[in-house]
Amino acid sequence: MKIDRLLKIVFYLLNHENVSARDLAERFHVSVRTIQRDMVSIAEAGIPVYSNQGKNGGYSILPSYRVRNCNIHQEEQQLIRQALESLATSYANETLAGLIEKYHLLLDRNQEQSIFFDFGIARENQQVQKWNQILEQAIEANALVEFFYRDAQGRETQRLVEPLAMQYKWYSWYLFAWSVPQEVYRTFKVARIRRLQITPGKSDRKHPAVKELLKHSDRAYGETCVTLEVDFDKKDTCLMEEYFPDSKIEERSGEKARIWIQVPPGERFWKALLLSMGSHVEIISPEIYRNELIRTAQNFLSNYDI
């Protein structure tokens, strides 16, 4: 809608001293001519927008024009700013980017930021980001989606689901959805989705509160996890606490310590973490997972002439 675009342009100009018509056109996915007409509309609405001519010309809004900050205290402003900008490092979303632009208007431009969080490592590849955007659109429209899904064992199946929520855990994005043919709730790892598309079909099924469904799903998922008893070098205690937070650690005799970690048996992430520590760790029990890690290490070594 035009009014929505005009508001976004105003917020953007308030946060940037001088922006060319071409840059605005690219950002808001319209033509330069449309931006020029938008500037006329903004000026007619009483907002003091003006143009700068020349090589570095562009549009600006008088610095004195400002949105009121609704009595949010300075430290509260900084905390909200940190939270929004931190989220933006790991989550690509146009609405979030627009919200940050709006919130910057509440802040004193001379107020220095002293704390920064960068969760860029949490941002998965471009394909996952693309799927996330499509799934968000489907959730908003109550639309059904279909895709091909490859499980942890490499088996691929075709799925038809109603997306309900996106969740970030275990360093990956997951889709929580209602599986239409099976009539059950399922969780899918977004990185394993292929050929995703929104279907013409709509869902009129009534679901309980999604937040409660996610809690139930997490509890059920937790029940499938297994507890590994792992010995490790005491000097790596800080590393184990970082990799497996809230896990019980017990000091042993000599230079060893023991940790009890809960892991999803079908996932490979925990195996990669333990293997990366080489001879510094040893699975004590259960025997089946000890042997599984040994086989994984042997298969890896078999690729080399050792």
C-alpha positions in Angstrom: 0.0 0.0 0.0 1.2 3.5 -0.8 0.6 4.9 2.7 2.7 2.1 4.2 5.5 2.8 1.8 5.4 6.6 2.5 5.7 5.9 6.3 8.6 3.6 5.7 10.3 6.3 3.6 9.8 8.9 6.2 11.3 6.7 8.9 14.2 5.8 6.7 15.0 9.4 5.9 14.8 10.4 9.5 17.6 7.9 10.2 19.8 8.9 7.2 21.0 12.4 6.5 20.9 12.2 2.7 19.5 9.5 0.5 19.4 9.5 -3.3 16.2 8.7 -5.2 17.9 5.7 -6.8 18.8 4.2 -3.4 15.3 4.7 -2.1 13.9 3.1 -5.3 16.1 0.1 -4.8 15.2 -0.2 -1.1 11.5 0.0 -1.6 11.3 -1.9 -4.9 9.7 0.9 -7.0 10.9 3.3 -9.8 12.8 6.5 -9.3 9.7 8.3 -10.8 7.5 6.8 -8.0 9.9 8.0 -5.4 9.7 11.5 -6.8 5.9 11.4 -6.6 6.2 10.0 -3.1 8.3 13.0 -2.0 5.6 15.3 -3.2 3.0 13.4 -1.2 5.2 13.5 1.9 5.8 17.3 1.6 2.1 17.8 1.1 1.5 16.0 4.4 3.4 18.6 6.2 6.7 16.7 6.7 9.7 19.0 6.1 11.4 17.0 3.3 13.8 18.7 1.0 16.1 17.8 -1.9 19.8 18.4 -2.2 21.1 19.0 -5.8 24.4 18.0 -7.3 26.6 14.9 -7.5 25.9 13.8 -3.9 22.4 15.0 -3.9 19.4 13.3 -2.4 16.5 13.7 -0.1 16.6 14.7 3.6 14.2 15.6 6.4 15.0 18.6 8.7 16.9 17.3 11.8 14.5 19.1 14.1 11.6 16.9 12.9 11.5 14.0 15.4 9.3 11.3 16.8 8.5 11.5 20.5 10.1 8.8 22.6 7.1 8.1 24.8 9.2 8.6 28.0 11.3 5.5 27.6 14.4 5.8 29.8 17.8 6.0 28.2 19.0 2.6 29.5 15.7 1.0 28.4 16.2 2.5 24.9 19.7 1.0 24.7 18.5 -2.4 25.9 15.7 -2.6 23.3 18.1 -1.4 20.6 20.6 -4.1 21.5 17.9 -6.8 21.4 16.6 -5.7 18.0 19.9 -5.3 16.4 21.2 -8.6 17.8 18.2 -10.4 16.4 18.8 -8.8 13.0 22.3 -10.3 12.9 20.8 -13.8 12.8 17.3 -13.4 11.3 16.6 -11.9 7.9 13.2 -10.2 8.0 12.1 -7.0 6.3 9.6 -6.2 9.0 12.3 -6.4 11.6 14.5 -4.1 9.5 11.7 -1.6 9.3 11.1 -1.8 13.1 14.7 -1.1 13.8 14.5 2.0 11.5 11.5 3.2 13.5 13.0 2.6 16.9 16.2 4.5 16.0 14.0 7.6 15.9 13.5 7.3 19.6 17.2 7.4 20.4 19.5 10.3 20.9 22.0 10.2 18.0 24.7 11.4 20.3 24.2 8.5 22.6 27.0 6.0 22.2 26.2 2.3 22.2 28.6 0.3 24.5 27.3 -3.2 24.2 27.0 -5.2 21.0 25.8 -8.7 20.4 26.5 -10.5 17.1 24.6 -13.7 16.5 25.6 -13.8 12.8 26.7 -17.4 13.3 23.1 -18.3 13.9 22.1 -17.1 10.4 22.0 -20.1 8.2 22.6 -20.1 4.5 20.7 -18.1 1.9 18.4 -21.0 1.0 17.3 -21.5 4.6 16.6 -17.7 4.8 14.6 -17.9 1.6 12.6 -20.9 3.0 12.0 -19.0 6.2 10.5 -16.1 4.4 8.2 -18.3 2.3 7.1 -20.2 5.5 6.4 -17.0 7.3 4.1 -15.9 4.4 2.3 -19.2 4.5 1.8 -19.0 8.3 0.4 -15.5 7.9 -2.0 -16.6 5.1 -3.0 -19.9 6.8 -1.8 -21.6 3.6 -0.7 -25.1 3.0 2.8 -25.8 1.7 4.4 -28.8 0.0 8.0 -29.8 -0.1 10.4 -32.7 -0.3 12.1 -33.5 3.0 15.3 -35.5 3.7 15.6 -37.0 7.2 18.8 -37.5 9.2 19.3 -40.9 7.5 19.0 -39.4 4.0 15.6 -40.7 3.2 13.5 -38.3 1.1 9.7 -38.0 1.3 7.1 -35.6 -0.1 5.2 -33.6 2.5 2.0 -31.5 2.6 1.7 -29.5 5.8 0.1 -26.5 7.4 3.0 -24.3 8.8 2.2 -23.1 12.4 5.5 -21.7 13.8 9.2 -21.2 13.2 11.6 -22.2 16.0 15.4 -21.7 16.4 17.1 -24.4 18.5 20.2 -26.5 18.4 21.9 -23.9 16.1 19.3 -24.5 13.4 15.9 -23.3 12.2 12.9 -25.7 12.5 9.4 -25.6 11.1 6.5 -26.8 13.4 3.6 -27.8 11.3 0.4 -29.9 11.0 1.0 -32.8 8.7 -2.2 -33.0 6.6 -2.1 -36.7 5.4 -1.0 -38.1 8.7 -3.0 -35.7 10.8 -0.3 -35.2 13.4 2.0 -32.4 14.5 5.5 -32.6 13.1 8.8 -30.7 13.4 11.0 -30.3 10.3 14.6 -29.0 10.1 14.4 -26.2 7.5 17.9 -27.0 6.1 16.6 -30.4 5.0 13.6 -28.9 3.0 13.8 -29.0 -0.8 11.5 -27.6 -3.5 9.3 -25.7 -1.1 6.2 -24.0 -2.5 2.9 -22.5 -1.2 -0.1 -24.4 -2.5 -3.5 -22.8 -3.5 -5.1 -24.7 -0.6 -6.1 -23.1 2.7 -6.5 -24.6 6.1 -9.6 -24.1 8.2 -8.5 -26.5 11.0 -8.6 -25.0 14.5 -5.5 -25.6 16.5 -4.8 -25.1 20.2 -2.4 -22.3 21.2 0.8 -22.8 19.2 2.9 -21.8 22.3 1.4 -24.8 24.2 1.8 -27.1 21.2 5.5 -26.2 21.1 6.0 -26.9 24.8 4.3 -30.3 24.4 6.5 -31.0 21.3 9.7 -30.0 23.2 8.7 -32.3 26.1 8.0 -35.2 23.7 11.3 -34.5 21.9 13.2 -34.4 25.2 11.8 -37.9 26.0 13.5 -39.2 22.9 16.9 -37.9 23.9 19.5 -40.2 25.5 21.9 -39.4 28.3 25.6 -39.9 27.5 28.2 -40.4 30.2 31.4 -38.9 28.9 34.8 -38.6 30.5 37.0 -35.6 29.4 40.2 -33.8 30.4 39.7 -31.4 33.3 41.5 -28.7 31.4 38.6 -28.7 28.9 35.9 -28.1 31.6 35.2 -24.6 30.3 34.8 -25.9 26.7 32.4 -28.6 27.8 30.3 -26.1 29.8 30.1 -24.0 26.7 29.1 -26.9 24.4 26.7 -28.5 26.8 25.4 -25.9 29.2 23.4 -27.0 32.3 24.9 -30.5 32.1 26.0 -32.2 35.3 29.8 -32.3 35.7 31.7 -34.3 38.3 35.4 -34.3 39.0 37.2 -37.7 38.8 40.5 -38.8 40.1 43.6 -37.7 38.2 43.2 -35.4 35.3 39.7 -36.5 34.3 36.2 -35.2 34.8 32.8 -36.7 33.8 29.8 -35.0 32.2 26.2 -36.3 31.6 24.8 -34.8 28.4 21.3 -35.3 26.9 21.4 -35.5 23.1 19.0 -36.4 20.2 20.3 -39.7 19.0 19.4 -39.1 15.3 21.3 -35.8 15.0 24.9 -35.5 14.1 25.8 -32.2 15.8 26.7 -33.8 19.2 28.9 -36.4 17.4 30.8 -33.6 15.6 31.4 -31.8 18.9 32.8 -34.8 20.6 34.9 -35.9 17.6 36.3 -32.4 17.4 37.8 -32.9 20.8 39.8 -36.0 19.7 41.5 -37.9 22.5 40.3 -35.5 25.1 36.9 -37.2 25.4 35.6 -40.7 25.8 32.0 -42.0 25.9 31.6 -44.3 28.8 28.0 -45.3 28.3 25.7 -46.3 26.8 27.8 -48.8 24.9 25.7 -48.5 21.7 26.6 -44.8 21.3 30.2 -45.4 22.3 30.5 -47.9 19.5 28.6 -45.6 17.1 31.2 -42.9 17.7 34.0 -45.4 17.2 32.5 -46.5 13.9 32.1 -42.9 12.8 35.8 -42.2 13.6 36.9 -45.4 11.8 34.9 -44.5 8.7 36.4 -41.1 8.6 39.9 -42.5 8.8 39.2 -45.1 6.1 39.2 -42.2 3.6 42.9 -41.7 4.2 45.9 -43.8 3.6 46.9 -44.3 7.2 
